[in-house]
Amino acid sequence: MTEDTRITDLRQPHSVDDPLTEIAREGARRMLAAALRAEADAFVADLAEDRLPDGRRRVVRHG
């Protein structure tokens, strides 16, 4: 009896086959992060004049 053992590497869903795919993914991540920052900045700017009864700004952005 012969044992025929074959090991096949399985591709993981998050793995990248080529450098161009990784470049595209990283670009998409950066664009999404920039869009989220812009959205947060616009939100804070729209509410910049809103004040609490003690005069402090109602909405501020940290970090």
CHARMM-style PDB file with segment names, atoms N, HN, CA, C and O in Angstrom:
ATOM      1  N   MET     1       0.843  -1.164   0.000  1.00  0.00      PROA
ATOM      2  CA  MET     1       0.000   0.000   0.000  1.00  0.00      PROA
ATOM      3  C   MET     1       0.898   1.239   0.000  1.00  0.00      PROA
ATOM      4  O   MET     1       1.830   1.339   0.798  1.00  0.00      PROA
ATOM      5  N   THR     2       0.614   2.163  -0.885  1.00  0.00      PROA
ATOM      6  HN  THR     2      -0.144   2.082  -1.533  1.00  0.00      PROA
ATOM      7  CA  THR     2       1.381   3.403  -0.938  1.00  0.00      PROA
ATOM      8  C   THR     2       0.550   4.538  -0.355  1.00  0.00      PROA
ATOM      9  O   THR     2      -0.663   4.618  -0.547  1.00  0.00      PROA
ATOM     10  N   GLU     3       1.233   5.392   0.349  1.00  0.00      PROA
ATOM     11  HN  GLU     3       2.218   5.327   0.505  1.00  0.00      PROA
ATOM     12  CA  GLU     3       0.560   6.565   0.891  1.00  0.00      PROA
ATOM     13  C   GLU     3       0.866   7.749  -0.003  1.00  0.00      PROA
ATOM     14  O   GLU     3       2.022   8.127  -0.195  1.00  0.00      PROA
ATOM     15  N   ASP     4      -0.173   8.315  -0.535  1.00  0.00      PROA
ATOM     16  HN  ASP     4      -1.112   8.009  -0.379  1.00  0.00      PROA
ATOM     17  CA  ASP     4      -0.025   9.497  -1.387  1.00  0.00      PROA
ATOM     18  C   ASP     4      -0.548  10.696  -0.602  1.00  0.00      PROA
ATOM     19  O   ASP     4      -1.751  10.955  -0.568  1.00  0.00      PROA
ATOM     20  N   THR     5       0.347  11.403   0.009  1.00  0.00      PROA
ATOM     21  HN  THR     5       1.324  11.193  -0.018  1.00  0.00      PROA
ATOM     22  CA  THR     5      -0.041  12.556   0.809  1.00  0.00      PROA
ATOM     23  C   THR     5       0.259  13.824   0.035  1.00  0.00      PROA
ATOM     24  O   THR     5       1.392  14.068  -0.379  1.00  0.00      PROA
ATOM     25  N   ARG     6      -0.771  14.620  -0.152  1.00  0.00      PROA
ATOM     26  HN  ARG     6      -1.691  14.422   0.185  1.00  0.00      PROA
ATOM     27  CA  ARG     6      -0.595  15.898  -0.837  1.00  0.00      PROA
ATOM     28  C   ARG     6      -1.039  17.009   0.094  1.00  0.00      PROA
ATOM     29  O   ARG     6      -2.101  16.943   0.712  1.00  0.00      PROA
ATOM     30  N   ILE     7      -0.221  18.007   0.177  1.00  0.00      PROA
ATOM     31  HN  ILE     7       0.642  18.061  -0.326  1.00  0.00      PROA
ATOM     32  CA  ILE     7      -0.559  19.170   0.994  1.00  0.00      PROA
ATOM     33  C   ILE     7      -0.833  20.327   0.051  1.00  0.00      PROA
ATOM     34  O   ILE     7       0.013  20.709  -0.758  1.00  0.00      PROA
ATOM     35  N   THR     8      -2.011  20.866   0.170  1.00  0.00      PROA
ATOM     36  HN  THR     8      -2.698  20.556   0.827  1.00  0.00      PROA
ATOM     37  CA  THR     8      -2.402  21.988  -0.680  1.00  0.00      PROA
ATOM     38  C   THR     8      -2.610  23.211   0.199  1.00  0.00      PROA
ATOM     39  O   THR     8      -3.407  23.181   1.137  1.00  0.00      PROA
ATOM     40  N   ASP     9      -1.892  24.285  -0.106  1.00  0.00      PROA
ATOM     41  HN  ASP     9      -1.244  24.308  -0.867  1.00  0.00      PROA
ATOM     42  CA  ASP     9      -2.091  25.528   0.623  1.00  0.00      PROA
ATOM     43  C   ASP     9      -3.435  26.116   0.237  1.00  0.00      PROA
ATOM     44  O   ASP     9      -3.768  26.216  -0.945  1.00  0.00      PROA
ATOM     45  N   LEU    10      -4.196  26.501   1.234  1.00  0.00      PROA
ATOM     46  HN  LEU    10      -3.926  26.421   2.194  1.00  0.00      PROA
ATOM     47  CA  LEU    10      -5.476  27.144   0.990  1.00  0.00      PROA
ATOM     48  C   LEU    10      -5.289  28.653   1.105  1.00  0.00      PROA
ATOM     49  O   LEU    10      -4.647  29.144   2.034  1.00  0.00      PROA
ATOM     50  N   ARG    11      -5.848  29.360   0.170  1.00  0.00      PROA
ATOM     51  HN  ARG    11      -6.370  28.961  -0.584  1.00  0.00      PROA
ATOM     52  CA  ARG    11      -5.743  30.817   0.160  1.00  0.00      PROA
ATOM     53  C   ARG    11      -6.687  31.393   1.201  1.00  0.00      PROA
ATOM     54  O   ARG    11      -7.871  31.057   1.233  1.00  0.00      PROA
ATOM     55  N   GLN    12      -6.166  32.249   2.039  1.00  0.00      PROA
ATOM     56  HN  GLN    12      -5.204  32.522   2.013  1.00  0.00      PROA
ATOM     57  CA  GLN    12      -6.972  32.922   3.047  1.00  0.00      PROA
ATOM     58  C   GLN    12      -7.738  34.063   2.397  1.00  0.00      PROA
ATOM     59  O   GLN    12      -7.218  34.697   1.479  1.00  0.00      PROA
ATOM     60  N   PRO    13      -8.976  34.351   2.850  1.00  0.00      PROA
ATOM     61  CA  PRO    13      -9.787  35.405   2.235  1.00  0.00      PROA
ATOM     62  C   PRO    13      -9.124  36.778   2.273  1.00  0.00      PROA
ATOM     63  O   PRO    13      -9.345  37.586   1.370  1.00  0.00      PROA
ATOM     64  N   HSD    14      -8.322  37.062   3.290  1.00  0.00      PROA
ATOM     65  HN  HSD    14      -8.143  36.406   4.024  1.00  0.00      PROA
ATOM     66  CA  HSD    14      -7.710  38.377   3.418  1.00  0.00      PROA
ATOM     67  C   HSD    14      -6.332  38.457   2.752  1.00  0.00      PROA
ATOM     68  O   HSD    14      -5.706  39.516   2.769  1.00  0.00      PROA
ATOM     69  N   SER    15      -5.861  37.377   2.177  1.00  0.00      PROA
ATOM     70  HN  SER    15      -6.370  36.516   2.163  1.00  0.00      PROA
ATOM     71  CA  SER    15      -4.534  37.396   1.564  1.00  0.00      PROA
ATOM     72  C   SER    15      -4.581  38.097   0.209  1.00  0.00      PROA
ATOM     73  O   SER    15      -5.628  38.185  -0.432  1.00  0.00      PROA
ATOM     74  N   VAL    16      -3.433  38.585  -0.200  1.00  0.00      PROA
ATOM     75  HN  VAL    16      -2.583  38.513   0.321  1.00  0.00      PROA
ATOM     76  CA  VAL    16      -3.326  39.323  -1.449  1.00  0.00      PROA
ATOM     77  C   VAL    16      -2.438  38.527  -2.406  1.00  0.00      PROA
ATOM     78  O   VAL    16      -1.375  38.033  -2.032  1.00  0.00      PROA
ATOM     79  N   ASP    17      -2.895  38.421  -3.623  1.00  0.00      PROA
ATOM     80  HN  ASP    17      -3.759  38.822  -3.927  1.00  0.00      PROA
ATOM     81  CA  ASP    17      -2.123  37.676  -4.619  1.00  0.00      PROA
ATOM     82  C   ASP    17      -1.108  38.542  -5.338  1.00  0.00      PROA
ATOM     83  O   ASP    17      -0.105  38.037  -5.842  1.00  0.00      PROA
ATOM     84  N   ASP    18      -1.357  39.842  -5.389  1.00  0.00      PROA
ATOM     85  HN  ASP    18      -2.172  40.253  -4.979  1.00  0.00      PROA
ATOM     86  CA  ASP    18      -0.450  40.675  -6.169  1.00  0.00      PROA
ATOM     87  C   ASP    18      -0.284  42.041  -5.506  1.00  0.00      PROA
ATOM     88  O   ASP    18      -1.164  42.490  -4.771  1.00  0.00      PROA
ATOM     89  N   PRO    19       0.829  42.688  -5.762  1.00  0.00      PROA
ATOM     90  CA  PRO    19       1.106  43.989  -5.148  1.00  0.00      PROA
ATOM     91  C   PRO    19       0.112  45.072  -5.554  1.00  0.00      PROA
ATOM     92  O   PRO    19      -0.176  45.965  -4.756  1.00  0.00      PROA
ATOM     93  N   LEU    20      -0.410  45.016  -6.754  1.00  0.00      PROA
ATOM     94  HN  LEU    20      -0.177  44.291  -7.402  1.00  0.00      PROA
ATOM     95  CA  LEU    20      -1.355  46.043  -7.197  1.00  0.00      PROA
ATOM     96  C   LEU    20      -2.647  46.007  -6.383  1.00  0.00      PROA
ATOM     97  O   LEU    20      -3.228  47.053  -6.092  1.00  0.00      PROA
ATOM     98  N   THR    21      -3.088  44.826  -6.021  1.00  0.00      PROA
ATOM     99  HN  THR    21      -2.616  43.977  -6.258  1.00  0.00      PROA
ATOM    100  CA  THR    21      -4.282  44.709  -5.184  1.00  0.00      PROA
ATOM    101  C   THR    21      -4.031  45.348  -3.826  1.00  0.00      PROA
ATOM    102  O   THR    21      -4.891  46.060  -3.308  1.00  0.00      PROA
ATOM    103  N   GLU    22      -2.869  45.102  -3.250  1.00  0.00      PROA
ATOM    104  HN  GLU    22      -2.170  44.523  -3.672  1.00  0.00      PROA
ATOM    105  CA  GLU    22      -2.547  45.698  -1.947  1.00  0.00      PROA
ATOM    106  C   GLU    22      -2.452  47.218  -2.055  1.00  0.00      PROA
ATOM    107  O   GLU    22      -2.896  47.921  -1.147  1.00  0.00      PROA
ATOM    108  N   ILE    23      -1.893  47.735  -3.127  1.00  0.00      PROA
ATOM    109  HN  ILE    23      -1.532  47.164  -3.865  1.00  0.00      PROA
ATOM    110  CA  ILE    23      -1.814  49.184  -3.340  1.00  0.00      PROA
ATOM    111  C   ILE    23      -3.221  49.769  -3.441  1.00  0.00      PROA
ATOM    112  O   ILE    23      -3.505  50.809  -2.847  1.00  0.00      PROA
ATOM    113  N   ALA    24      -4.093  49.111  -4.184  1.00  0.00      PROA
ATOM    114  HN  ALA    24      -3.863  48.266  -4.667  1.00  0.00      PROA
ATOM    115  CA  ALA    24      -5.470  49.589  -4.333  1.00  0.00      PROA
ATOM    116  C   ALA    24      -6.202  49.564  -2.991  1.00  0.00      PROA
ATOM    117  O   ALA    24      -6.926  50.505  -2.666  1.00  0.00      PROA
ATOM    118  N   ARG    25      -6.023  48.516  -2.224  1.00  0.00      PROA
ATOM    119  HN  ARG    25      -5.435  47.752  -2.488  1.00  0.00      PROA
ATOM    120  CA  ARG    25      -6.675  48.425  -0.922  1.00  0.00      PROA
ATOM    121  C   ARG    25      -6.179  49.516   0.027  1.00  0.00      PROA
ATOM    122  O   ARG    25      -6.972  50.142   0.729  1.00  0.00      PROA
ATOM    123  N   GLU    26      -4.877  49.736   0.042  1.00  0.00      PROA
ATOM    124  HN  GLU    26      -4.233  49.227  -0.528  1.00  0.00      PROA
ATOM    125  CA  GLU    26      -4.324  50.769   0.914  1.00  0.00      PROA
ATOM    126  C   GLU    26      -4.820  52.147   0.489  1.00  0.00      PROA
ATOM    127  O   GLU    26      -5.120  52.986   1.339  1.00  0.00      PROA
ATOM    128  N   GLY    27      -4.907  52.384  -0.808  1.00  0.00      PROA
ATOM    129  HN  GLY    27      -4.663  51.702  -1.498  1.00  0.00      PROA
ATOM    130  CA  GLY    27      -5.448  53.653  -1.299  1.00  0.00      PROA
ATOM    131  C   GLY    27      -6.897  53.833  -0.886  1.00  0.00      PROA
ATOM    132  O   GLY    27      -7.301  54.931  -0.501  1.00  0.00      PROA
ATOM    133  N   ALA    28      -7.671  52.784  -0.959  1.00  0.00      PROA
ATOM    134  HN  ALA    28      -7.343  51.893  -1.271  1.00  0.00      PROA
ATOM    135  CA  ALA    28      -9.079  52.854  -0.543  1.00  0.00      PROA
ATOM    136  C   ALA    28      -9.188  53.142   0.952  1.00  0.00      PROA
ATOM    137  O   ALA    28     -10.045  53.918   1.375  1.00  0.00      PROA
ATOM    138  N   ARG    29      -8.326  52.523   1.747  1.00  0.00      PROA
ATOM    139  HN  ARG    29      -7.629  51.893   1.403  1.00  0.00      PROA
ATOM    140  CA  ARG    29      -8.334  52.791   3.191  1.00  0.00      PROA
ATOM    141  C   ARG    29      -8.020  54.258   3.478  1.00  0.00      PROA
ATOM    142  O   ARG    29      -8.673  54.887   4.310  1.00  0.00      PROA
ATOM    143  N   ARG    30      -7.029  54.791   2.791  1.00  0.00      PROA
ATOM    144  HN  ARG    30      -6.499  54.279   2.115  1.00  0.00      PROA
ATOM    145  CA  ARG    30      -6.653  56.201   2.992  1.00  0.00      PROA
ATOM    146  C   ARG    30      -7.769  57.143   2.558  1.00  0.00      PROA
ATOM    147  O   ARG    30      -8.054  58.129   3.239  1.00  0.00      PROA
ATOM    148  N   MET    31      -8.398  56.844   1.432  1.00  0.00      PROA
ATOM    149  HN  MET    31      -8.167  56.044   0.879  1.00  0.00      PROA
ATOM    150  CA  MET    31      -9.497  57.695   0.955  1.00  0.00      PROA
ATOM    151  C   MET    31     -10.668  57.666   1.939  1.00  0.00      PROA
ATOM    152  O   MET    31     -11.271  58.704   2.211  1.00  0.00      PROA
ATOM    153  N   LEU    32     -10.987  56.509   2.464  1.00  0.00      PROA
ATOM    154  HN  LEU    32     -10.497  55.665   2.244  1.00  0.00      PROA
ATOM    155  CA  LEU    32     -12.073  56.388   3.430  1.00  0.00      PROA
ATOM    156  C   LEU    32     -11.743  57.163   4.704  1.00  0.00      PROA
ATOM    157  O   LEU    32     -12.598  57.867   5.241  1.00  0.00      PROA
ATOM    158  N   ALA    33     -10.519  57.037   5.184  1.00  0.00      PROA
ATOM    159  HN  ALA    33      -9.825  56.464   4.747  1.00  0.00      PROA
ATOM    160  CA  ALA    33     -10.112  57.767   6.383  1.00  0.00      PROA
ATOM    161  C   ALA    33     -10.198  59.272   6.154  1.00  0.00      PROA
ATOM    162  O   ALA    33     -10.666  60.000   7.029  1.00  0.00      PROA
ATOM    163  N   ALA    34      -9.756  59.749   4.996  1.00  0.00      PROA
ATOM    164  HN  ALA    34      -9.376  59.158   4.285  1.00  0.00      PROA
ATOM    165  CA  ALA    34      -9.827  61.179   4.686  1.00  0.00      PROA
ATOM    166  C   ALA    34     -11.277  61.649   4.606  1.00  0.00      PROA
ATOM    167  O   ALA    34     -11.602  62.736   5.083  1.00  0.00      PROA
ATOM    168  N   ALA    35     -12.141  60.846   4.013  1.00  0.00      PROA
ATOM    169  HN  ALA    35     -11.877  59.963   3.626  1.00  0.00      PROA
ATOM    170  CA  ALA    35     -13.558  61.208   3.909  1.00  0.00      PROA
ATOM    171  C   ALA    35     -14.201  61.282   5.293  1.00  0.00      PROA
ATOM    172  O   ALA    35     -15.004  62.178   5.554  1.00  0.00      PROA
ATOM    173  N   LEU    36     -13.858  60.358   6.170  1.00  0.00      PROA
ATOM    174  HN  LEU    36     -13.206  59.631   5.957  1.00  0.00      PROA
ATOM    175  CA  LEU    36     -14.407  60.382   7.531  1.00  0.00      PROA
ATOM    176  C   LEU    36     -13.917  61.597   8.311  1.00  0.00      PROA
ATOM    177  O   LEU    36     -14.686  62.215   9.048  1.00  0.00      PROA
ATOM    178  N   ARG    37     -12.629  61.944   8.150  1.00  0.00      PROA
ATOM    179  HN  ARG    37     -12.005  61.442   7.551  1.00  0.00      PROA
ATOM    180  CA  ARG    37     -12.114  63.145   8.811  1.00  0.00      PROA
ATOM    181  C   ARG    37     -12.816  64.386   8.297  1.00  0.00      PROA
ATOM    182  O   ARG    37     -13.177  65.257   9.089  1.00  0.00      PROA
ATOM    183  N   ALA    38     -13.020  64.489   6.991  1.00  0.00      PROA
ATOM    184  HN  ALA    38     -12.727  63.781   6.348  1.00  0.00      PROA
ATOM    185  CA  ALA    38     -13.699  65.643   6.398  1.00  0.00      PROA
ATOM    186  C   ALA    38     -15.138  65.734   6.897  1.00  0.00      PROA
ATOM    187  O   ALA    38     -15.630  66.826   7.182  1.00  0.00      PROA
ATOM    188  N   GLU    39     -15.804  64.607   7.002  1.00  0.00      PROA
ATOM    189  HN  GLU    39     -15.405  63.720   6.771  1.00  0.00      PROA
ATOM    190  CA  GLU    39     -17.182  64.584   7.499  1.00  0.00      PROA
ATOM    191  C   GLU    39     -17.244  65.062   8.951  1.00  0.00      PROA
ATOM    192  O   GLU    39     -18.121  65.847   9.313  1.00  0.00      PROA
ATOM    193  N   ALA    40     -16.321  64.592   9.770  1.00  0.00      PROA
ATOM    194  HN  ALA    40     -15.609  63.954   9.476  1.00  0.00      PROA
ATOM    195  CA  ALA    40     -16.281  65.028  11.170  1.00  0.00      PROA
ATOM    196  C   ALA    40     -15.969  66.513  11.271  1.00  0.00      PROA
ATOM    197  O   ALA    40     -16.577  67.218  12.076  1.00  0.00      PROA
ATOM    198  N   ASP    41     -15.031  66.998  10.467  1.00  0.00      PROA
ATOM    199  HN  ASP    41     -14.537  66.425   9.813  1.00  0.00      PROA
ATOM    200  CA  ASP    41     -14.697  68.426  10.468  1.00  0.00      PROA
ATOM    201  C   ASP    41     -15.899  69.273  10.067  1.00  0.00      PROA
ATOM    202  O   ASP    41     -16.152  70.316  10.670  1.00  0.00      PROA
ATOM    203  N   ALA    42     -16.630  68.840   9.067  1.00  0.00      PROA
ATOM    204  HN  ALA    42     -16.424  67.993   8.576  1.00  0.00      PROA
ATOM    205  CA  ALA    42     -17.810  69.582   8.615  1.00  0.00      PROA
ATOM    206  C   ALA    42     -18.888  69.589   9.693  1.00  0.00      PROA
ATOM    207  O   ALA    42     -19.544  70.608   9.910  1.00  0.00      PROA
ATOM    208  N   PHE    43     -19.070  68.476  10.357  1.00  0.00      PROA
ATOM    209  HN  PHE    43     -18.537  67.648  10.181  1.00  0.00      PROA
ATOM    210  CA  PHE    43     -20.058  68.387  11.430  1.00  0.00      PROA
ATOM    211  C   PHE    43     -19.725  69.371  12.549  1.00  0.00      PROA
ATOM    212  O   PHE    43     -20.593  70.108  13.016  1.00  0.00      PROA
ATOM    213  N   VAL    44     -18.467  69.376  12.973  1.00  0.00      PROA
ATOM    214  HN  VAL    44     -17.761  68.777  12.593  1.00  0.00      PROA
ATOM    215  CA  VAL    44     -18.040  70.272  14.047  1.00  0.00      PROA
ATOM    216  C   VAL    44     -18.154  71.726  13.594  1.00  0.00      PROA
ATOM    217  O   VAL    44     -18.582  72.579  14.371  1.00  0.00      PROA
ATOM    218  N   ALA    45     -17.781  72.018  12.363  1.00  0.00      PROA
ATOM    219  HN  ALA    45     -17.433  71.325  11.731  1.00  0.00      PROA
ATOM    220  CA  ALA    45     -17.860  73.386  11.855  1.00  0.00      PROA
ATOM    221  C   ALA    45     -19.302  73.879  11.809  1.00  0.00      PROA
ATOM    222  O   ALA    45     -19.570  75.039  12.122  1.00  0.00      PROA
ATOM    223  N   ASP    46     -20.226  73.012  11.423  1.00  0.00      PROA
ATOM    224  HN  ASP    46     -20.008  72.070  11.169  1.00  0.00      PROA
ATOM    225  CA  ASP    46     -21.640  73.403  11.362  1.00  0.00      PROA
ATOM    226  C   ASP    46     -22.188  73.764  12.747  1.00  0.00      PROA
ATOM    227  O   ASP    46     -23.114  74.568  12.858  1.00  0.00      PROA
ATOM    228  N   LEU    47     -21.628  73.181  13.782  1.00  0.00      PROA
ATOM    229  HN  LEU    47     -20.876  72.527  13.692  1.00  0.00      PROA
ATOM    230  CA  LEU    47     -22.115  73.417  15.130  1.00  0.00      PROA
ATOM    231  C   LEU    47     -21.175  74.294  15.961  1.00  0.00      PROA
ATOM    232  O   LEU    47     -21.307  74.372  17.182  1.00  0.00      PROA
ATOM    233  N   ALA    48     -20.235  74.946  15.297  1.00  0.00      PROA
ATOM    234  HN  ALA    48     -20.127  74.882  14.305  1.00  0.00      PROA
ATOM    235  CA  ALA    48     -19.219  75.724  16.008  1.00  0.00      PROA
ATOM    236  C   ALA    48     -19.808  76.849  16.847  1.00  0.00      PROA
ATOM    237  O   ALA    48     -19.238  77.205  17.878  1.00  0.00      PROA
ATOM    238  N   GLU    49     -20.917  77.407  16.436  1.00  0.00      PROA
ATOM    239  HN  GLU    49     -21.380  77.118  15.598  1.00  0.00      PROA
ATOM    240  CA  GLU    49     -21.509  78.532  17.163  1.00  0.00      PROA
ATOM    241  C   GLU    49     -22.460  78.092  18.273  1.00  0.00      PROA
ATOM    242  O   GLU    49     -22.857  78.912  19.101  1.00  0.00      PROA
ATOM    243  N   ASP    50     -22.827  76.827  18.302  1.00  0.00      PROA
ATOM    244  HN  ASP    50     -22.505  76.162  17.629  1.00  0.00      PROA
ATOM    245  CA  ASP    50     -23.721  76.344  19.365  1.00  0.00      PROA
ATOM    246  C   ASP    50     -22.973  76.325  20.693  1.00  0.00      PROA
ATOM    247  O   ASP    50     -21.870  75.786  20.788  1.00  0.00      PROA
ATOM    248  N   ARG    51     -23.572  76.908  21.698  1.00  0.00      PROA
ATOM    249  HN  ARG    51     -24.468  77.346  21.621  1.00  0.00      PROA
ATOM    250  CA  ARG    51     -22.935  77.008  23.010  1.00  0.00      PROA
ATOM    251  C   ARG    51     -23.827  76.423  24.097  1.00  0.00      PROA
ATOM    252  O   ARG    51     -25.052  76.400  23.978  1.00  0.00      PROA
ATOM    253  N   LEU    52     -23.194  75.960  25.138  1.00  0.00      PROA
ATOM    254  HN  LEU    52     -22.199  75.978  25.235  1.00  0.00      PROA
ATOM    255  CA  LEU    52     -23.895  75.505  26.331  1.00  0.00      PROA
ATOM    256  C   LEU    52     -24.275  76.734  27.160  1.00  0.00      PROA
ATOM    257  O   LEU    52     -23.750  77.821  26.920  1.00  0.00      PROA
ATOM    258  N   PRO    53     -25.175  76.578  28.126  1.00  0.00      PROA
ATOM    259  CA  PRO    53     -25.570  77.725  28.952  1.00  0.00      PROA
ATOM    260  C   PRO    53     -24.389  78.435  29.629  1.00  0.00      PROA
ATOM    261  O   PRO    53     -24.460  79.635  29.894  1.00  0.00      PROA
ATOM    262  N   ASP    54     -23.311  77.704  29.909  1.00  0.00      PROA
ATOM    263  HN  ASP    54     -23.254  76.729  29.694  1.00  0.00      PROA
ATOM    264  CA  ASP    54     -22.153  78.336  30.558  1.00  0.00      PROA
ATOM    265  C   ASP    54     -21.157  78.933  29.561  1.00  0.00      PROA
ATOM    266  O   ASP    54     -20.090  79.401  29.958  1.00  0.00      PROA
ATOM    267  N   GLY    55     -21.504  78.919  28.257  1.00  0.00      PROA
ATOM    268  HN  GLY    55     -22.371  78.539  27.935  1.00  0.00      PROA
ATOM    269  CA  GLY    55     -20.663  79.556  27.236  1.00  0.00      PROA
ATOM    270  C   GLY    55     -19.691  78.643  26.523  1.00  0.00      PROA
ATOM    271  O   GLY    55     -19.089  79.045  25.527  1.00  0.00      PROA
ATOM    272  N   ARG    56     -19.525  77.439  27.000  1.00  0.00      PROA
ATOM    273  HN  ARG    56     -20.014  77.113  27.809  1.00  0.00      PROA
ATOM    274  CA  ARG    56     -18.622  76.505  26.309  1.00  0.00      PROA
ATOM    275  C   ARG    56     -19.251  76.013  25.017  1.00  0.00      PROA
ATOM    276  O   ARG    56     -20.473  75.989  24.877  1.00  0.00      PROA
ATOM    277  N   ARG    57     -18.409  75.622  24.079  1.00  0.00      PROA
ATOM    278  HN  ARG    57     -17.416  75.642  24.192  1.00  0.00      PROA
ATOM    279  CA  ARG    57     -18.908  75.048  22.830  1.00  0.00      PROA
ATOM    280  C   ARG    57     -19.670  73.771  23.108  1.00  0.00      PROA
ATOM    281  O   ARG    57     -19.273  72.980  23.963  1.00  0.00      PROA
ATOM    282  N   ARG    58     -20.757  73.565  22.396  1.00  0.00      PROA
ATOM    283  HN  ARG    58     -21.080  74.208  21.701  1.00  0.00      PROA
ATOM    284  CA  ARG    58     -21.549  72.352  22.571  1.00  0.00      PROA
ATOM    285  C   ARG    58     -20.825  71.140  21.962  1.00  0.00      PROA
ATOM    286  O   ARG    58     -20.869  70.042  22.516  1.00  0.00      PROA
ATOM    287  N   VAL    59     -20.164  71.349  20.826  1.00  0.00      PROA
ATOM    288  HN  VAL    59     -20.128  72.242  20.376  1.00  0.00      PROA
ATOM    289  CA  VAL    59     -19.484  70.259  20.127  1.00  0.00      PROA
ATOM    290  C   VAL    59     -18.037  70.654  19.891  1.00  0.00      PROA
ATOM    291  O   VAL    59     -17.758  71.730  19.361  1.00  0.00      PROA
ATOM    292  N   VAL    60     -17.116  69.779  20.286  1.00  0.00      PROA
ATOM    293  HN  VAL    60     -17.342  68.905  20.717  1.00  0.00      PROA
ATOM    294  CA  VAL    60     -15.691  69.993  20.039  1.00  0.00      PROA
ATOM    295  C   VAL    60     -15.110  68.695  19.493  1.00  0.00      PROA
ATOM    296  O   VAL    60     -15.684  67.617  19.647  1.00  0.00      PROA
ATOM    297  N   ARG    61     -13.978  68.831  18.862  1.00  0.00      PROA
ATOM    298  HN  ARG    61     -13.512  69.707  18.736  1.00  0.00      PROA
ATOM    299  CA  ARG    61     -13.319  67.646  18.318  1.00  0.00      PROA
ATOM    300  C   ARG    61     -11.989  67.462  19.021  1.00  0.00      PROA
ATOM    301  O   ARG    61     -11.188  68.393  19.109  1.00  0.00      PROA
ATOM    302  N   HSD    62     -11.763  66.287  19.509  1.00  0.00      PROA
ATOM    303  HN  HSD    62     -12.414  65.531  19.438  1.00  0.00      PROA
ATOM    304  CA  HSD    62     -10.497  65.951  20.175  1.00  0.00      PROA
ATOM    305  C   HSD    62      -9.750  64.942  19.331  1.00  0.00      PROA
ATOM    306  O   HSD    62     -10.346  64.061  18.711  1.00  0.00      PROA
ATOM    307  N   GLY    63      -8.451  65.082  19.317  1.00  0.00      PROA
ATOM    308  HN  GLY    63      -7.966  65.798  19.820  1.00  0.00      PROA
ATOM    309  CA  GLY    63      -7.624  64.079  18.690  1.00  0.00      PROA
ATOM    310  C   GLY    63      -7.462  64.274  17.266  1.00  0.00      PROA
ATOM    311  OT1 GLY    63      -6.779  63.487  16.609  1.00  0.00      PROA
TER     312      GLY     63
END
